[in-house]
């Protein structure tokens, strides 16, 4: 059962977060700064004159797939370099290619083999991973290796992986981004979501309450937003046990029954329905948006015309149209909301990452 009173009791909230997860998620800005410093020390600027044959984004379990999808979405179809997403380094990789990989599992044997293969074939490899284990051993002396500078529990590496990817594509001249500004924006978002801030002023707590006891439909109105939605679904599943539907809005339109139910839910058609007769939790439609410009605005209007009661989540005004910052802040907001919801629902708590399973 959801104890929503917990969210407005900072003392109880802090006590229930025995593992310090709220403190960990609030270090997103610090992770970006630390990663930027590590990259500067490692000399990523040496790739500034490189125009690779392909940019390979390796998607290992954890936050890596969502980060890779977000980077690809931000680069967009106009990127002058082919962007390849793959679970392992492709067999064709060579000296003309650049490989980016992230893992929080130091013993990922598949990634260790991939890194070794890419390095032997002369590819430029940028890797964020723990400093010990087979992955680190495969990278030693042959890659631009970035171990974490801020120790955090597993699952909180999204900002670090994103910062490394943004630094790489910026060095390659494929995207312009200011990591220092991004870190400042993340700090402000963490402050807005601080546990001492009351729910009606705290965007993360407010989002948690809107998601509570619902089945969220997280539909992205553009490719970067859909990538953020996938990360949001992962943290909601990981910290609350809530299962979400994730899709780009054009894909959602191809599923007529679910889309019709979403239209009914967004229109409030079930306002007076008998909850005892309903199967499962009621739907909550959230439309995520990152892109700006006339085409993006037209997509928003079309979706909102079809789903007039759906909630639109966009931070373009808060970030002055900076799409990178908008995506990163949305991801952080969902991370904080998932933690608040998990704590209030009792799925998190105690000294470990998860509360002990009931017997």
N, C-alpha and C positions, 0 to 999 in steps of 0.2 A: 504494500500500500504506500502511496505517495504521502510523505510528510512535508507538505509545502511550507509549514511554519518554520522548518529548519533553515530555509533559505534566507529568512530575515532575522536569524539569530546567529550573529557572527561567532559567538563563543561556542555554541553547540556545533556549528558548521566546521570550525577549526578542529574541535575535538574529534568529530566524526572522520575527518580527513587525516587519519593517523599516518598515512604514507607520504603526506605532503604533496599530493598530486596537484592541488591548486597552485602551490608555489612553483612546481615544475612547469606547468603550462604557462605561467606568467613570465617565464624566462625566454619567451619566443624572440623578443627583440635582442636579448643578450646573446642568444644562439646565433642570430644573424651577424651581429658585430664580431663575435668570436670566430665565426667561419670566414668572414671577410678578412680578418687579421691573419688567419691561418693561410688563406689563399695568397695574400700579399707576401707572406714569408716564404711560401712555396714557389713563388715566381710564375703564377699563371699568365702573367703578361707576356710570357714568351710565346704564347699562342696567338698573339695579336695579329700577326701577319698570315696566319693560317686560314686557308679556305678549304675545309675538308671535303673529301668526296662524299662522305655521309657522316651524320651525327647519330651515334647509336646510344639510345637510352635503355639501359638494362633494368628490367623490372623484376626485382626480387620481392619475396613476401615482406609485408609491412607497409610502410608509407610510400615506398618506392614507386609502385604503379600509379598512384594518384599524382605524385610529384611529376613523373614522366609525362603523364597525360596532360597535366597543367602546363608544363613547359611547351609541349607540342602545340597545345591550344593557343598559348600566348604567341608563339612564333607564327602560327597560322599558315594557310595554304600558300602565301606569298613568300615564304622562307626560301632563300636562294640555295639552300643546302638540303638535300633529302634527310628527313628525320625518321629514324627507324626505332620502333619500340619492340623489344624482344626480351624473353625470359633469360636467354643466354646470349653471349657474344656470338654473332653469326660466323659460320665457317669461312665466309669470304672476306672477313675483316683484314685490313692491311695497313701499311704505313701511311696511306692517304686519309685514314679515317680517325675520328675522335670518338672515344667511348666515355660515357658517364655512368657511374654505378653508385648505389647506396645500399647499405645494409646495417642492421643493428645486431645481426647474428654473426659473431666472429667465427663460427664453425660452419658457415655456409659453403659446403664443399663444391656445389655447382658453380657458385660465383668465383670461388678460388680458382677453379679450373678455367673459367672464362677469362678472368683477369690474366692468368698465366698465358693463355693462348693469345690474347690481344697484345700483351707486352712482347711475347716472342716474335710476333709478326710486325712489330714496330709501330703499332697504333699508339696514338696519344691517349692515355687513360687518366681520368680524374675519378678518384674513389674516395667516398666518405664511409668509414667503417671503424669498428673498435680497433685499438692499437695492438691487440694480441690475437693470436689464433691463425688458422690456415689462410684466411682472406688477407690478413696483414702480411703474412709470410710471402704470399704470392705477389703482393704489391711491392715489397721492400726493394727500394733502389731502382725500380723500373717504371713507377707511375708517380703521378702527383697525388700523394696519399695524404688524406686529411682526417686524422683521428679526432674524436670529440674533445673540445677543450673545457666543456661544462658537463660534468657527470649528471645524467638524468636517468630516470627509469625507462625501460624499453617502451616504445610506442610514442615517445615525445620528440622524435627526430624530424618531423615534417619541416620546421623552419630551417634546420641545418641543411637538410637535403635540398630544399628549395633555394637557399642562399648559394650553395655550391653550384647548382645548375644555372642560376641566374648569372653568377660570376663567369661561368664558362661561356654562355651564349653572348654575354656582353663582351668578353675578351675576343670572341670570334667575330664581333661586329654584326651579330644577327638580331640583337635586341638591346635597347638602351634602358638601363635601370640604375637607380641610386640606392645602394644597400643601406647607407647611413640613414637616408630618409625613411626607407622601409622599416628599419629597426625602430626609429622614433614613432612611426605610426603604430607598430605592434605594441610598443610600450604604452601608448595612449589607449589602445583597445584593452590591454590588460588592466589598466587603471580603471577604465569604465566598467570592467567586469569584476572588480575586486570584491571579495567576499563581504566586506563591510558596507557595500552599497546596496540600498534597498532594491527589492525586485522591480518596482515600477520605474526605477532610474537605471537599472542594470540590464543592458541588452542581452547578456548571456543568460542571466536568471530568467528574464522575461521569455526568451526563446525556449528555455527548458520547460517552463510552465505551459507554453503553448503546445509543446510536443508531448507533454505528459499524457499518458493513457490514450494516445492516438497512434495510428499507423501512418507515419509520414510518407508522403510522396514527394521526393526531392527531384524536381525536374529542372534541368538546366536550359536556359534560353540561349546559350552559346557554348562553344566547346570548353573554354576555361571554366565556366560556371558548372558544367557537367562534371568536370574533373574534381572541383571542390565538393560537389554533391557526393561523389564516390568516397572522398575522404570523410565527409560528414557521416555517411552511412557506416563506415568502418569504425569510427570512434563511438557512435551511438550503439552499435552492436557490441563493441568491446567493453564499454563502461556501463551500459544500461541493459543490454540484452534486447533492445528495441530493433526490430527488423524493418528496414526501409526499402521502398522501391526507388531506384535511381535510373534516370533515363534523360537523354536530351529530349526537348519538347517535341521535335518532329517524330522521334521514335515513339514517344508516348501516344501520339495521335494514331499510330498503327495498331493500338491495342484497344479496340472499341469498347469492350465491356468495362475495363478498368477506367478508361477515359470517361465513359458515361457516369460511372460511379463517382469519379472525381468532380465532374461537373455538378452532380447533385449535391455532393458534400460542400463544394465551394459556394453553391447557391443557397445553402442552408436548408435544403429540401428535407433533411432528417431532423430538423429542430425539435419537433414534438414526437419523434419516434420513441417507441418503448425500448429502452436500452436493454431490458432483460431479454427481449426477443432478437436483438441484434447478434450477429455472429462476429466475434472478434472486436477489435477496437475500431472506433470511427476513424475515417480517413482525415488527414490534415494535409492539404496541398500547399507546398511551398515552391515558388518559382524563384530560382536563383539566377542572377544576372551579373555579369562582369563587364562585357563589352560595352562601349559607348559609341555614339554616332547615329546617323539617321536609320541605317539598317537595323541596328540593335533596338532602337526605339520603336520601330515598326513591329518588330517581333514581340516586344513587350506588350504593345497595345493589342495585337492580335490574340495573344495568350490571355490577357486580362479580360478581353471581350468575351472569350469563351468560358473563362473561369473567373467570374466577377468577384467572388468572395475569397479567392486564393490570396495568400500573402506573398508579396514580392519582396525578396531579400536582395538588396543592392546597396553598395556603399560608395557609389560613384561620387556623390556630393561630398561625402566625408573625406574622400581621398583626392578631390579635385580632378577626377577623371583618370587617375593613375590606375590602369587596369591591373598591373602587378600588385600594387598595394591593396586594391579592392579584393582580389582573389585571396591574398594572404590573410587579410583581416576577416573575411568570411570564414576561412578555414579555422582561424583561431577562435572566432566566436562559437563555432560549432563544437570545438574541443572543450571550451569552458562550459558550454551549455550541457554537453554530455556528462561532464564531471558533476555539475550541480544536480542534474537529473539522477545520476547514479547514486549520489550521496543521499538525496531526498527519498529515493525509492528503496534504499538499503542494499543496492547491488554492489556498492563500494563501501569500504569501511575497514576499521581495524588496522593493524600494523602492516599488512601486505597490500598488494595492488588490488586484490579482490577480497570481498568478504568471504568467510568460509562457507562452503556449500552446505545447504541444509540437508539433514539426514532424516 
